[in-house]
Amino acid sequence: MAQLRTTKPYDFTPPKDLDGLIAMLHEALDGDEADVNHISAIMESYRSNDADWSKYVQFDKHKYTRHLVDRGNGKFNLILLCWAEGQGSCIHDHPDSHCFMKILDGQLHESKYEWPEKGKEMTLIGSRPLEKESVAYINDSLGLHRIENKSHTTPAISLHLYSPPFQMCRSFDQRSGKETWCKMTFTSQMGIKCSRLVSLPY
């Protein structure tokens, strides 16, 4: 998906529900190119309603969980993530993919880092809270990031779009920059809990 720029606002009717959002994303990502600003605007226009996504919600007290919502006809994955109190990701990349993240409930915190130099501590280049209904965007040309639920009393839920979808990504040690390859796995697919963590075949 190419990152294009625009100077005019997009004119479209916001989706009424999550199914409407998914249909709009399929249409916007049907071709070989799409405008990053357009996808962000579509994600922002959806108003979070737990009646739409409650069937995907499953927390784990030991780690955040990923739940596949839609496969996007091979053009993207739409994934709901559940973050219990105090949970967070490692610093990670998004290999050859565009990442959009909408906060559906609670609040998350994004820390952004420069790509590491071998053997050196990673450099923090930005840090910000992400409130409910906000949309964040990143790709590897913008750096790496870590997402955390810093609240000790309130869980958080986020909706992630990756285009194109990927099976593997790299996590990074903040102190040394050492990288480790990790599989993209899911706790549930289409609202059905998996018997074990699974990854998608492509």
C-alpha positions as a Markdown table, in Angstrom:
| # | Residue | x | y | z |
|---|---|---|---|---|
| 1 | Met | 0.0 | 0.0 | 0.0 |
| 2 | Ala | 1.5 | 3.3 | -1.1 |
| 3 | Gln | 1.5 | 6.3 | 1.2 |
| 4 | Leu | -0.1 | 9.2 | -0.7 |
| 5 | Arg | -0.7 | 12.7 | 0.5 |
| 6 | Thr | -3.8 | 14.9 | 0.1 |
| 7 | Thr | -4.7 | 18.5 | 1.0 |
| 8 | Lys | -8.5 | 18.1 | 0.9 |
| 9 | Pro | -10.8 | 16.4 | 3.4 |
| 10 | Tyr | -12.4 | 13.1 | 2.5 |
| 11 | Asp | -16.2 | 13.1 | 1.9 |
| 12 | Phe | -17.9 | 9.9 | 3.0 |
| 13 | Thr | -20.6 | 8.7 | 5.3 |
| 14 | Pro | -19.2 | 7.3 | 8.5 |
| 15 | Pro | -19.9 | 3.6 | 9.1 |
| 16 | Lys | -22.8 | 2.8 | 11.4 |
| 17 | Asp | -21.1 | -0.2 | 13.0 |
| 18 | Leu | -18.1 | -2.5 | 12.9 |
| 19 | Asp | -19.4 | -4.4 | 9.9 |
| 20 | Gly | -19.8 | -1.1 | 8.0 |
| 21 | Leu | -16.2 | -0.2 | 8.9 |
| 22 | Ile | -15.0 | -3.5 | 7.6 |
| 23 | Ala | -16.9 | -3.1 | 4.3 |
| 24 | Met | -15.4 | 0.4 | 3.8 |
| 25 | Leu | -11.9 | -0.9 | 4.5 |
| 26 | His | -12.4 | -3.7 | 1.9 |
| 27 | Glu | -13.5 | -1.1 | -0.7 |
| 28 | Ala | -10.6 | 1.3 | 0.1 |
| 29 | Leu | -8.0 | -1.4 | 0.0 |
| 30 | Asp | -9.3 | -3.3 | -3.0 |
| 31 | Gly | -6.6 | -2.0 | -5.4 |
| 32 | Asp | -2.9 | -2.0 | -5.5 |
| 33 | Glu | -2.6 | 1.5 | -3.9 |
| 34 | Ala | -4.5 | 3.3 | -1.2 |
| 35 | Asp | -4.1 | 6.6 | 0.6 |
| 36 | Val | -2.9 | 6.3 | 4.2 |
| 37 | Asn | -4.7 | 9.5 | 5.1 |
| 38 | His | -8.0 | 8.0 | 3.7 |
| 39 | Ile | -7.6 | 4.8 | 5.7 |
| 40 | Ser | -6.9 | 6.8 | 8.9 |
| 41 | Ala | -10.0 | 9.0 | 8.2 |
| 42 | Ile | -12.1 | 5.9 | 7.8 |
| 43 | Met | -10.8 | 4.4 | 11.1 |
| 44 | Glu | -11.4 | 7.7 | 12.9 |
| 45 | Ser | -14.9 | 8.0 | 11.6 |
| 46 | Tyr | -16.0 | 4.8 | 13.3 |
| 47 | Arg | -17.5 | 5.4 | 16.7 |
| 48 | Ser | -16.6 | 2.7 | 19.1 |
| 49 | Asn | -19.6 | 0.6 | 20.4 |
| 50 | Asp | -19.0 | -2.4 | 22.5 |
| 51 | Ala | -22.0 | -4.1 | 21.1 |
| 52 | Asp | -20.0 | -4.4 | 17.8 |
| 53 | Trp | -16.9 | -6.0 | 19.2 |
| 54 | Ser | -17.7 | -7.5 | 22.6 |
| 55 | Lys | -17.8 | -11.1 | 21.1 |
| 56 | Tyr | -14.0 | -10.7 | 20.3 |
| 57 | Val | -13.0 | -9.7 | 23.8 |
| 58 | Gln | -10.9 | -12.2 | 25.8 |
| 59 | Phe | -8.4 | -11.1 | 28.3 |
| 60 | Asp | -5.4 | -13.0 | 29.7 |
| 61 | Lys | -3.9 | -12.0 | 33.1 |
| 62 | His | -0.4 | -12.9 | 31.9 |
| 63 | Lys | -0.3 | -11.1 | 28.5 |
| 64 | Tyr | -2.2 | -9.0 | 26.0 |
| 65 | Thr | -4.2 | -11.0 | 23.5 |
| 66 | Arg | -4.8 | -10.7 | 19.7 |
| 67 | His | -8.2 | -11.6 | 18.1 |
| 68 | Leu | -8.5 | -11.8 | 14.3 |
| 69 | Val | -11.6 | -9.9 | 13.2 |
| 70 | Asp | -11.2 | -10.0 | 9.3 |
| 71 | Arg | -8.7 | -11.3 | 6.8 |
| 72 | Gly | -9.2 | -8.5 | 4.3 |
| 73 | Asn | -9.1 | -10.7 | 1.2 |
| 74 | Gly | -5.3 | -11.0 | 1.6 |
| 75 | Lys | -4.8 | -7.2 | 1.5 |
| 76 | Phe | -5.0 | -6.6 | 5.2 |
| 77 | Asn | -5.7 | -8.1 | 8.6 |
| 78 | Leu | -8.0 | -6.4 | 11.1 |
| 79 | Ile | -7.2 | -7.5 | 14.7 |
| 80 | Leu | -8.7 | -6.6 | 18.0 |
| 81 | Leu | -6.2 | -6.5 | 20.9 |
| 82 | Cys | -7.1 | -6.8 | 24.6 |
| 83 | Trp | -4.8 | -5.2 | 27.2 |
| 84 | Ala | -5.4 | -6.0 | 30.8 |
| 85 | Glu | -4.1 | -3.5 | 33.5 |
| 86 | Gly | -0.4 | -2.9 | 33.2 |
| 87 | Gln | 0.2 | -5.0 | 30.1 |
| 88 | Gly | 2.3 | -3.9 | 27.2 |
| 89 | Ser | 4.1 | -5.0 | 24.0 |
| 90 | Cys | 7.8 | -5.2 | 23.4 |
| 91 | Ile | 9.4 | -2.7 | 21.1 |
| 92 | His | 8.7 | -4.0 | 17.6 |
| 93 | Asp | 8.6 | -3.4 | 13.9 |
| 94 | His | 5.9 | -3.8 | 11.2 |
| 95 | Pro | 7.8 | -5.5 | 8.4 |
| 96 | Asp | 6.8 | -4.0 | 5.0 |
| 97 | Ser | 3.4 | -3.1 | 6.4 |
| 98 | His | 1.4 | -0.1 | 7.3 |
| 99 | Cys | -0.1 | -0.2 | 10.9 |
| 100 | Phe | -3.2 | 1.7 | 11.9 |
| 101 | Met | -4.4 | 1.5 | 15.5 |
| 102 | Lys | -7.7 | 2.8 | 16.8 |
| 103 | Ile | -8.4 | 2.9 | 20.6 |
| 104 | Leu | -11.9 | 1.4 | 21.2 |
| 105 | Asp | -11.9 | 1.5 | 25.0 |
| 106 | Gly | -9.6 | 2.7 | 27.8 |
| 107 | Gln | -6.3 | 4.5 | 27.1 |
| 108 | Leu | -3.0 | 3.2 | 25.7 |
| 109 | His | 0.5 | 4.8 | 25.6 |
| 110 | Glu | 2.8 | 4.8 | 22.6 |
| 111 | Ser | 6.6 | 5.1 | 22.9 |
| 112 | Lys | 8.4 | 5.5 | 19.6 |
| 113 | Tyr | 12.1 | 4.6 | 19.0 |
| 114 | Glu | 14.8 | 5.0 | 16.4 |
| 115 | Trp | 16.1 | 1.9 | 14.7 |
| 116 | Pro | 18.9 | 0.5 | 17.0 |
| 117 | Glu | 22.6 | 0.7 | 16.5 |
| 118 | Lys | 24.2 | -2.6 | 17.3 |
| 119 | Gly | 25.1 | -2.9 | 21.0 |
| 120 | Lys | 23.7 | 0.5 | 21.9 |
| 121 | Glu | 20.7 | 1.5 | 24.0 |
| 122 | Met | 17.7 | 2.4 | 21.8 |
| 123 | Thr | 16.8 | 6.1 | 21.4 |
| 124 | Leu | 13.4 | 7.2 | 22.4 |
| 125 | Ile | 12.0 | 9.8 | 19.9 |
| 126 | Gly | 8.5 | 10.3 | 21.1 |
| 127 | Ser | 6.0 | 9.3 | 23.7 |
| 128 | Arg | 2.2 | 10.1 | 23.9 |
| 129 | Pro | -1.1 | 8.9 | 25.4 |
| 130 | Leu | -3.7 | 7.5 | 23.0 |
| 131 | Glu | -7.2 | 8.3 | 24.1 |
| 132 | Lys | -10.4 | 6.4 | 23.2 |
| 133 | Glu | -11.5 | 7.0 | 19.6 |
| 134 | Ser | -8.0 | 8.2 | 18.5 |
| 135 | Val | -6.1 | 6.6 | 15.6 |
| 136 | Ala | -2.3 | 6.2 | 15.5 |
| 137 | Tyr | -0.3 | 5.3 | 12.4 |
| 138 | Ile | 3.2 | 3.9 | 11.9 |
| 139 | Asn | 5.4 | 2.1 | 9.4 |
| 140 | Asp | 9.1 | 1.1 | 9.6 |
| 141 | Ser | 10.3 | 4.3 | 7.9 |
| 142 | Leu | 8.9 | 6.2 | 10.9 |
| 143 | Gly | 10.6 | 4.1 | 13.5 |
| 144 | Leu | 9.7 | 1.3 | 16.0 |
| 145 | His | 7.2 | 1.5 | 18.8 |
| 146 | Arg | 6.0 | -0.1 | 22.1 |
| 147 | Ile | 2.3 | 0.1 | 23.2 |
| 148 | Glu | 1.4 | -0.1 | 26.9 |
| 149 | Asn | -1.7 | 0.1 | 29.1 |
| 150 | Lys | -0.2 | 2.0 | 32.0 |
| 151 | Ser | -3.4 | 2.0 | 34.0 |
| 152 | His | -3.6 | -0.3 | 37.1 |
| 153 | Thr | -7.4 | -0.1 | 37.3 |
| 154 | Thr | -8.8 | 0.0 | 33.7 |
| 155 | Pro | -8.3 | -2.4 | 30.8 |
| 156 | Ala | -8.0 | -1.2 | 27.2 |
| 157 | Ile | -9.0 | -2.5 | 23.8 |
| 158 | Ser | -7.6 | -1.5 | 20.4 |
| 159 | Leu | -8.3 | -2.3 | 16.8 |
| 160 | His | -5.3 | -2.7 | 14.5 |
| 161 | Leu | -5.2 | -2.8 | 10.7 |
| 162 | Tyr | -2.0 | -4.2 | 9.1 |
| 163 | Ser | -1.6 | -3.8 | 5.3 |
| 164 | Pro | -0.3 | -6.0 | 3.9 |
| 165 | Pro | -0.7 | -8.6 | 6.6 |
| 166 | Phe | 2.4 | -10.3 | 8.0 |
| 167 | Gln | 3.3 | -13.5 | 9.9 |
| 168 | Met | 6.5 | -12.5 | 11.5 |
| 169 | Cys | 7.9 | -9.3 | 13.1 |
| 170 | Arg | 11.0 | -8.4 | 15.1 |
| 171 | Ser | 11.1 | -7.4 | 18.8 |
| 172 | Phe | 14.0 | -5.4 | 20.2 |
| 173 | Asp | 15.7 | -5.2 | 23.5 |
| 174 | Gln | 15.8 | -1.5 | 24.6 |
| 175 | Arg | 19.2 | -1.7 | 26.3 |
| 176 | Ser | 21.1 | -3.5 | 23.6 |
| 177 | Gly | 19.0 | -3.2 | 20.4 |
| 178 | Lys | 19.2 | -7.0 | 20.0 |
| 179 | Glu | 16.4 | -8.3 | 17.8 |
| 180 | Thr | 14.3 | -11.4 | 18.0 |
| 181 | Trp | 11.9 | -12.8 | 15.4 |
| 182 | Cys | 8.4 | -13.4 | 16.7 |
| 183 | Lys | 5.3 | -15.1 | 15.1 |
| 184 | Met | 2.0 | -13.2 | 14.8 |
| 185 | Thr | -0.4 | -15.4 | 16.7 |
| 186 | Phe | -4.0 | -15.2 | 17.6 |
| 187 | Thr | -6.1 | -16.2 | 20.7 |
| 188 | Ser | -9.3 | -16.3 | 18.6 |
| 189 | Gln | -10.4 | -16.0 | 15.0 |
| 190 | Met | -13.7 | -14.5 | 13.9 |
| 191 | Gly | -15.0 | -14.6 | 17.5 |
| 192 | Ile | -14.1 | -18.3 | 18.0 |
| 193 | Lys | -11.5 | -19.1 | 20.6 |
| 194 | Cys | -8.6 | -21.2 | 19.3 |
| 195 | Ser | -7.6 | -24.3 | 21.2 |
| 196 | Arg | -4.0 | -22.9 | 21.2 |
| 197 | Leu | -2.3 | -19.8 | 19.9 |
| 198 | Val | -2.3 | -20.0 | 16.1 |
| 199 | Ser | -0.7 | -18.1 | 13.2 |
| 200 | Leu | -2.2 | -17.6 | 9.8 |
| 201 | Pro | -1.1 | -19.5 | 6.7 |
| 202 | Tyr | -0.4 | -17.4 | 3.6 |
